[in-house]
Amino acid sequence: MPEKKGFGKAVRISQYILALSIILLILYFSGIQNVLEIFSQINPVFIIPAIAAYLVNNILMSFRIKKILTDIDKKIRLKFVFFSHMAGMLASDFTPARSGYLFVAYALKKHGISTKSGLATITSAYIYDLFFKIIVASIGIVYIYSNIFDGGVFQTLLIAAALMAGILILYITIMYPSAGIIRFSKNIKILQKLIDLGGESKKVQKHYRYIILITIMGWIMKGFEWFFIALALNIVQISFMDALILNPFLTLFSFVPLTPAGWGIQEAGIVGLFALMGISSVYAVSFSLMTRFVEVFVDLLGIKSFFTKDLRKESLEEFYNTIDGDIDEKSYNSDLLVQKYWQQRKTEEIKNCLDIDKNDVIIDIGCGSGVQIRETGASDAKMVLGIDLNRNALKFAREKGIPNSDYILADAEHLPVRSGKVDKIICAEIIEHLISPDKMVSEIKRVLNKGGEIVITTPNEFSFWGVYEMMWDLFGRGRNYGETHLMFFSPKELRLLFSDFSRAETKTIFFVSPFVALLKSEKLLDLSQRFDGLFERANIGLSLILYAKK
């Protein structure tokens, strides 16, 4: 075993040495001073849109992963998918055949996505990308650049096509294995894992239209990236159409496993092809290095995922118990207008949804400091029970002496109440913090009596909540929400959780008003609230409110 590890390490070191040697040779023959001079004259006006185009391409790829995962495994926030994807892209920048992209599955696992589902999703989508590159490159070379290539290039394309055909046959075989293959694989662990992976991949295929659409859109973005880099370096011979065709063809060199991500090999390919197009080697080298720099620069966003801890219920509970007990009280009466406005309006909406009766038994799941129990009038009911994991908050709530209320340290997934004994439930900003929200929903249905009502508030997935959350985490006051908001729901998805109830309605609140509230002007806030109404009615407000009656 030590010998194998030593051999593998030696191979990796030799690959890096080979990559560095090729790049140094290219720089030597083209003149490093000439390359540096071109870099010094780069037009930043075009580099910025090149970076933006590559970033949009990666956002599109993240959308694709999220869509597939939502259907085959479980919900996950786009934010977590994006950083996991970028981590994979960063790893692929420095691994042979870009194999480091498989790290995406490991990064997703930290957020509760099974490795099997993660691997099936990224390999299925990646196969489409690879085939698309082969097809576009082949068409481009045959119909556009055939006059500058000799027969050797076509032979290379035939070899590539044969290789892709082999990969396709293997992929189809593991997705649709025959009875004989299944029997043969039972006693071979690695083959069994491949068959299992094929079963997951088969589920992905129903999204082939969506995958292909995103692949085409990403291809266009990559074309823009290369076109803008050419403009930044003043390479006038490269048109947008050239960039669209050349990108898929030349990036195939990055899959050559002789060096990490084809470093040196892709650059040599670009220099050789540009020479055939009449572009000097100095500009070709500058272009090849700049495309690498732009992509690695954006991929560095993935560093965050390498240090993200695994999602565990115990660590979340530990985090919640570090929060001060009076944080909700301070937020509701904050001297910061945006914080006070947000909390008070949300609570008012909850109050309007629930018609509190003096004979009601009420539960507030995630009651915090007890603010909502007091402000919604729940304390006027027969009995109200506040449930939370934060001991500090429960202690603070008890000391407030709110009438008819009691507070229990309990889990939202295991409500300490007998079945059918609760009239109304408040669940404000809790469901998005749960690893398994379906368990809480089951408990809610169990404890509510017939005719019982529930109000849930949560971020709206179909909104700009992510922007607001980022700004709050950077400049706000109080708890950091970024890593504990685990999944968001759309209005339709939230209603579907209670589709077996007699009523299940949703509305949204907030749009620009929280941002305007940062200006600390009540007059401007009043105007922005009127503007908000247009977007709230279209169900794209920041915060989602569900009212359901059993």
C-alpha atoms as one frame of an Amber mdcrd trajectory, in Angstrom:
protein
   0.000   0.000   0.000   2.741   2.575   0.843   4.384   1.778  -2.509   1.155
   2.498  -4.391   0.700   5.797  -2.547   4.291   6.735  -3.285   3.853   5.894
  -6.963   0.628   7.943  -7.173   2.338  10.927  -5.558   5.243  10.658  -7.981
   2.827  10.613 -10.939   1.039  13.728  -9.672   4.322  15.596  -9.165   5.502
  14.619 -12.657   2.215  15.905 -14.119   2.689  19.297 -12.466   6.310  19.435
 -13.612   5.262  18.603 -17.186   2.570  21.311 -17.139   5.000  23.924 -15.834
   7.665  22.880 -18.348   5.287  23.220 -21.313   4.092  26.649 -20.194   7.667
  27.863 -19.620   8.671  26.612 -23.070   5.716  28.387 -24.667   6.624  31.596
 -22.835  10.305  31.230 -23.790   9.659  30.823 -27.519   7.025  33.572 -27.651
   9.038  35.956 -25.455   7.933  36.484 -21.898   8.651  40.216 -22.114   6.320
  40.507 -25.102   3.578  38.654 -23.228   3.991  40.901 -20.169   3.800  43.975
 -22.414   0.473  42.785 -23.877  -0.832  42.114 -20.369   0.113  45.665 -19.369
  -2.056  47.004 -22.198  -5.162  44.929 -21.396  -8.422  46.861 -21.655 -10.243
  46.240 -18.322 -13.509  47.396 -19.886 -13.697  44.011 -21.649 -12.231  41.871
 -18.863 -15.144  42.704 -16.547 -17.851  41.376 -18.945 -15.637  38.319 -19.611
 -15.615  37.578 -15.878 -19.368  38.246 -15.712 -20.064  35.876 -18.637 -18.083
  33.067 -17.015 -19.829  33.695 -13.683 -23.262  33.551 -15.351 -22.264  30.257
 -16.974 -21.516  28.811 -13.536 -24.755  30.163 -12.073 -26.641  28.432 -14.898
 -24.834  25.161 -14.164 -25.761  25.552 -10.483 -29.428  26.077 -11.414 -29.254
  22.852 -13.387 -27.832  20.886 -10.447 -30.391  22.345  -8.033 -33.322  21.537
 -10.309 -32.261  17.910 -10.684 -31.473  17.434  -6.990 -34.808  18.906  -5.937
 -36.589  16.264  -7.990 -34.466  13.202  -7.212 -33.295  13.723  -3.629 -34.291
  16.728  -1.509 -34.542  20.478  -1.556 -31.371  22.482  -1.253 -30.720  26.194
  -1.522 -29.188  27.528  -4.728 -26.577  29.284  -2.599 -25.217  25.980  -1.281
 -25.336  24.361  -4.731 -23.454  27.313  -6.255 -20.580  27.239  -3.782 -20.389
  23.426  -4.001 -20.245  23.673  -7.801 -17.557  26.371  -7.650 -15.515  24.204
  -5.275 -15.672  21.429  -7.865 -14.657  23.836 -10.629 -11.697  25.022  -8.549
 -10.611  21.439  -7.856 -11.007  20.603 -11.555  -8.633  23.466 -12.450  -5.754
  21.526 -10.894  -6.583  17.826 -11.421  -5.960  15.541 -14.422  -8.903  15.261
 -16.852 -10.642  17.814 -14.584 -11.609  14.894 -12.348 -11.649  17.216  -9.317
 -15.136  18.285 -10.338 -16.362  15.166  -8.560 -15.656  17.106  -5.346 -19.054
  18.740  -5.941 -20.712  15.550  -4.669 -18.653  15.673  -1.469 -19.432  19.368
  -0.968 -23.149  18.707  -1.474 -22.999  15.882   1.061 -22.071  18.486   3.691
 -25.519  19.977   3.046 -27.426  16.715   3.381 -27.407  15.488  -0.242 -26.477
  11.822  -0.588 -23.212  11.079  -2.401 -25.049   8.765  -4.807 -27.504  11.482
  -5.841 -24.744  14.094  -6.073 -22.568  11.918  -8.300 -25.503  10.894 -10.514
 -26.492  14.516 -11.016 -23.083  15.935 -11.885 -21.925  13.008 -14.041 -25.183
  12.960 -16.025 -25.037  16.697 -16.678 -21.307  16.533 -17.420 -21.833  13.814
 -20.045 -24.210  16.145 -21.886 -21.659  18.977 -21.695 -18.873  16.790 -23.039
 -20.958  15.446 -25.924 -22.116  18.936 -26.785 -18.499  20.136 -26.951 -17.568
  17.272 -29.288 -20.539  17.960 -31.583 -19.986  21.732 -31.774 -16.235  21.320
 -32.268 -16.758  18.753 -35.031 -19.308  20.859 -36.898 -17.183  23.972 -36.557
 -14.030  22.338 -37.839 -15.707  20.555 -40.730 -17.808  23.469 -42.001 -15.877
  26.559 -40.908 -12.200  25.743 -40.429 -11.685  22.816 -42.816  -9.579  25.010
 -45.089  -6.900  25.549 -42.416  -6.708  22.006 -41.018  -5.010  18.997 -42.515
  -6.251  15.404 -42.359  -4.588  14.789 -38.998  -7.144  16.908 -37.202 -10.026
  14.933 -38.680  -8.384  11.698 -37.588  -8.162  13.133 -34.087 -11.860  13.983
 -34.203 -12.676  10.438 -35.295 -10.705   9.076 -32.326 -12.532  11.494 -30.001
 -15.886  10.465 -31.472 -15.028   6.781 -30.956 -14.015   7.502 -27.369 -17.267
   9.364 -26.702 -19.254   6.540 -28.278 -17.541   4.125 -25.890 -18.367   6.338
 -22.895 -21.982   6.610 -24.069 -22.315   2.822 -24.426 -20.847   2.325 -20.935
 -23.174   4.959 -19.495 -26.265   3.421 -21.091 -25.153  -0.014 -19.886 -24.985
   1.027 -16.220 -28.324   2.855 -16.491 -30.093  -0.043 -18.178 -28.113  -3.154
 -17.159 -29.219  -6.546 -18.445 -30.147  -9.339 -16.032 -26.801 -10.995 -16.762
 -24.822  -7.871 -15.875 -26.809  -7.439 -12.652 -26.059 -11.035 -11.634 -22.378
 -10.666 -12.539 -22.020  -7.407 -10.545 -23.505  -8.793  -7.311 -20.176 -10.134
  -6.071 -18.049  -7.232  -7.342 -18.391  -4.200  -5.109 -17.237  -1.553  -7.584
 -19.554  -2.859 -10.305 -22.469  -2.852  -7.868 -21.742   0.779  -7.040 -21.705
   1.618 -10.750 -25.069  -0.091 -11.234 -26.488   1.852  -8.268 -25.105   5.065
  -9.741 -26.710   4.163 -13.059 -30.072   3.775 -11.328 -29.784   7.304  -9.931
 -28.590   8.627 -13.295 -31.651   7.122 -14.982 -33.843   9.386 -12.834 -31.908
  12.396 -14.124 -32.649  11.639 -17.783 -36.218  12.935 -17.563 -34.636  16.396
 -17.305 -32.687  16.041 -20.543 -34.481  19.000 -22.193 -33.668  21.242 -19.243
 -30.056  19.980 -19.151 -29.594  20.594 -22.881 -31.140  24.083 -22.646 -28.762
  25.077 -19.825 -25.846  23.524 -21.740 -26.629  25.688 -24.790 -27.044  28.829
 -22.679 -23.755  28.086 -20.914 -22.034  27.568 -24.274 -23.185  31.026 -25.373
 -21.860  32.544 -22.134 -18.494  30.842 -22.669 -18.464  32.246 -26.192 -18.975
  35.738 -24.798 -16.205  35.140 -22.252 -13.643  34.237 -24.937 -14.842  37.005
 -27.264 -14.457  39.675 -24.574 -11.000  38.368 -23.621  -9.984  38.631 -27.287
 -11.260  42.227 -27.344  -9.413  43.019 -24.103  -6.162  41.840 -25.748  -7.004
  43.613 -29.018  -7.122  40.353 -31.018  -9.377  41.551 -33.826  -9.210  38.295
 -35.814 -11.486  36.505 -33.309 -15.186  37.091 -33.980 -17.996  36.055 -31.657
 -18.741  33.104 -33.950 -15.082  32.073 -33.762 -15.254  32.208 -29.967 -18.418
  30.057 -29.942 -16.808  27.340 -32.083 -13.257  27.470 -30.767 -14.160  27.330
 -27.075 -15.689  23.815 -27.122 -12.905  22.499 -29.370  -9.926  23.960 -27.502
 -11.258  23.300 -23.996 -11.345  19.592 -24.875  -7.550  19.738 -24.527  -8.045
  20.425 -20.808  -9.327  16.848 -20.447  -6.026  15.350 -21.631  -4.838  13.612
 -18.434  -1.097  14.130 -19.004  -1.197  17.328 -16.940  -3.627  18.780 -14.361
  -6.613  20.196 -16.281  -4.515  20.051 -19.439  -2.299  22.937 -18.262   0.241
  23.573 -20.993  -1.521  21.238 -23.417  -4.560  23.504 -23.847  -2.270  26.519
 -24.109  -0.193  24.761 -26.784  -3.386  23.871 -28.658  -4.526  27.501 -28.627
  -1.118  28.719 -29.844  -1.082  26.152 -32.654  -4.628  26.840 -33.850  -4.234
  30.628 -33.621  -1.055  30.350 -35.705  -3.084  28.624 -38.442  -5.523  31.552
 -38.258  -2.697  34.073 -38.688  -2.582  35.238 -35.052   0.912  35.758 -33.602
   2.146  33.412 -30.878   2.528  36.298 -28.421  -1.162  37.161 -28.633  -2.110
  33.480 -28.610  -0.113  32.816 -25.423  -1.547  35.955 -23.798  -5.061  34.829
 -24.707  -4.564  31.272 -23.416  -3.157  32.446 -20.076  -5.798  35.141 -19.637
  -8.639  32.643 -20.125  -7.063  30.479 -17.408  -6.613  33.440 -15.064 -10.209
  34.634 -15.525 -11.657  31.196 -14.855  -9.439  30.355 -11.870 -10.166  33.829
 -10.444 -13.935  33.197 -10.537 -13.550  29.583  -9.397 -11.840  30.830  -6.220
 -15.369  31.508  -4.954 -15.445  27.775  -4.256 -12.844  28.026  -1.474 -15.695
  28.587   0.965 -17.009  25.029   0.469 -13.677  23.433   1.351 -14.055  24.814
   4.889 -17.801  24.282   5.311 -18.634  21.858   8.122 -20.987  18.926   7.653
 -24.638  19.710   8.323 -25.543  18.106  11.638 -28.553  18.607  13.859 -26.372
  18.650  16.967 -24.168  21.469  15.679 -27.244  23.541  14.742 -28.686  23.103
  18.245 -25.355  24.086  19.729 -25.315  27.220  17.570 -28.867  28.236  18.528
 -27.954  28.037  22.210 -25.215  30.626  21.715 -27.851  33.222  20.736 -28.873
  35.708  23.413 -32.272  35.060  24.956 -33.585  38.577  24.325 -32.596  38.817
  20.644 -36.204  38.677  19.373 -37.295  41.303  21.899 -34.477  43.607  20.827
 -35.288  43.047  17.148 -38.971  43.840  17.610 -38.192  47.109  19.415 -34.939
  47.854  17.589 -33.643  51.378  17.055 -32.671  50.122  13.583 -35.684  50.930
  11.424 -35.267  48.028   8.991 -35.111  45.476  11.811 -38.073  46.883  13.731
 -40.150  47.298  10.568 -39.462  43.735   9.401 -40.331  42.087  12.736 -43.389
  44.186  13.500 -44.996  43.853  10.097 -44.413  40.098  10.007 -45.982  39.727
  13.451 -48.935  41.887  12.423 -49.549  39.617   9.413 -49.548  36.552  11.702
 -52.048  38.253  14.002 -54.339  39.084  11.072 -54.313  35.464   9.885 -55.303
  33.987  13.249 -58.568  34.914  14.912 -57.566  34.162  18.503 -60.376  32.846
  20.725 -60.230  32.792  24.523 -60.817  29.013  24.498 -57.954  28.264  22.100
 -54.953  26.097  22.871 -52.023  27.530  20.916 -48.457  26.437  20.192 -45.701
  28.803  19.057 -43.009  26.614  17.445 -39.689  28.398  17.788 -41.158  30.954
  20.165 -37.829  32.638  20.950 -38.277  35.441  23.469 -42.084  35.144  23.390
 -42.612  38.340  21.403 -45.143  36.820  19.003 -47.109  35.227  21.824 -47.508
  38.657  23.393 -47.986  40.781  20.263 -50.401  38.501  18.378 -52.739  38.291
  21.357 -52.070  34.577  21.791 -51.647  35.189  25.525 -55.391  35.991  25.677
 -56.171  32.382  24.800 -56.906  29.569  27.233 -53.341  28.326  26.999 -50.307
  29.023  24.828 -47.222  26.830  24.753 -43.901  28.217  23.538 -41.441  25.655
  22.174 -37.787  26.346  21.374 -34.308  24.821  21.432 -32.681  27.968  22.816
 -32.521  27.703  26.621 -31.579  31.375  26.896 -34.706  32.458  25.006 -36.993
  30.204  27.057 -35.573  31.559  30.309 -36.070  35.136  29.109 -39.649  34.398
  27.981 -40.557  32.855  31.352 -39.198  35.865  33.200 -41.412  38.191  31.124
 -44.432  36.704  32.899 -46.716  36.633  29.851 -50.212  35.473  30.985 -51.528
  31.969  30.174 -48.206  30.885  28.709 -45.698  28.163  29.416 -42.380  27.362
  27.748 -40.788  24.006  26.969 -37.390  23.011  25.627 -38.372  20.765  22.721
 -37.682  19.837  19.118 -40.030  20.978  16.335 -39.872  17.466  14.917 -41.188
  15.954  18.192 -43.899  18.189  19.658 -44.630  17.279  23.320 -48.413  17.482
  22.849 -51.138  14.835  22.530 -52.701  14.295  19.109 -55.612  16.533  18.094
 -55.394  18.837  21.128 -54.193  22.104  19.532 -56.395  24.803  17.959 -53.784
  27.116  16.456 -50.068  26.998  15.667 -47.619  29.804  14.972 -44.411  28.806
  13.175 -42.502  31.959  12.238 -39.146  31.659  10.437 -38.523  28.065  11.571
 -39.166  25.674   8.681 -36.177  26.966   6.673 -33.840  26.062   9.552 -34.789
  22.372   9.642 -32.850  19.500   8.105 -36.088  17.505   7.740 -39.016  19.958
   7.563 -41.370  17.156   6.557 -41.056  15.728  10.082 -42.252  18.987  11.616
 -45.137  19.144   9.143 -46.177  15.612  10.177 -46.137  16.662  13.821 -48.193
  19.760  13.092 -50.836  17.643  11.356 -50.845  15.217  14.268 -51.385  17.749
  17.067 -53.901  20.032  15.299 -57.576  19.254  15.867 -60.101  19.283  13.059
 -60.630  22.915  12.089 -57.247  23.798  13.619 -55.200  26.524  11.943 -51.535
  27.200  11.332 -49.539  30.191  10.130 -46.034  29.669   8.779 -43.677  32.452
   7.720 -40.504  31.695   5.802 -38.274  33.204   3.073 -39.752  33.018  -0.424
 -37.570  31.020  -2.814 -39.019  32.981  -5.755 -37.659  36.310  -4.521 -34.513
  38.371  -3.943 -34.235  37.095  -0.390 -30.671  35.885  -0.991 -29.554  39.466
  -1.723 -31.215  40.770   1.431 -29.763  37.943   3.500 -26.246  38.632   2.205
 -26.543  42.341   3.036 -27.908  41.584   6.504 -25.164  39.086   7.263 -22.561
  41.667   6.215 -24.017  44.834   7.714 -26.902  43.816   9.977 -27.169  43.440
  13.694 -27.865  40.197  15.535 -27.731  36.611  14.352 -26.054  35.536  11.146
 -28.629  33.687   9.032 -26.478  32.639   6.069 -25.515  29.121   7.107 -28.635
  28.198   9.110 -31.192  28.929   6.390 -31.031  25.424   4.943 -33.845  25.381
   2.376 -36.409  27.748   0.947 -39.899  27.082  -0.396 -41.915  28.553  -3.227
 -45.571  29.457  -2.542 -46.737  26.351  -4.422 -44.350  24.034  -2.554 -45.446
  25.371   0.820 -49.132  24.936  -0.053 -48.477  21.366  -1.225 -47.212  20.466
   2.260 -50.783  21.078   3.471 -52.682  19.912   0.393 -54.758  17.554   2.559
 -56.095  20.493   4.628 -59.454  22.093   3.820 -57.671  25.410   3.118 -54.076
  26.272   2.297 -53.357  29.820   1.121 -50.165  31.814   0.683 -49.267  35.461
   0.325 -45.985  37.347   0.253 -44.811  40.530   1.949 -41.878  42.918   1.437
 -39.980  43.726  -1.731 -37.987  46.965  -1.777 -39.244  48.325   1.556 -36.606
  46.570   3.731 -33.870  48.096   1.587 -35.512  51.530   1.763 -35.810  51.136
   5.536 -32.016  51.142   5.669 -32.246  54.863   4.842 -34.023  55.409   8.205
 -36.807  57.504   6.655 -40.422  56.735   7.657 -41.780  58.764   4.709 -39.733
  56.884   2.126 -40.653  53.621   3.838 -44.355  54.424   3.515 -43.954  55.089
  -0.226 -41.956  51.916  -0.770 -44.639  49.837   0.973 -47.165  50.973  -1.616
 -44.723  49.978  -4.348 -44.240  46.601  -2.631 -47.900  45.772  -3.153 -47.375
  45.273  -6.908 -44.830  42.516  -6.307 -46.501  40.988  -3.271 -49.615  40.293
  -5.333 -47.405  38.538  -7.914 -46.107  36.235  -5.122 -42.501  37.466  -5.418
 -42.305  39.278  -2.102 -39.327  38.430   0.091 -41.237  36.716   2.884 -43.822
  33.977   2.390 -46.833  33.536   4.677 -48.938  30.390   4.667 -52.336  30.096
   6.330 -53.788  26.583   6.474 -56.897  25.153   8.111 -57.252  21.441   8.801
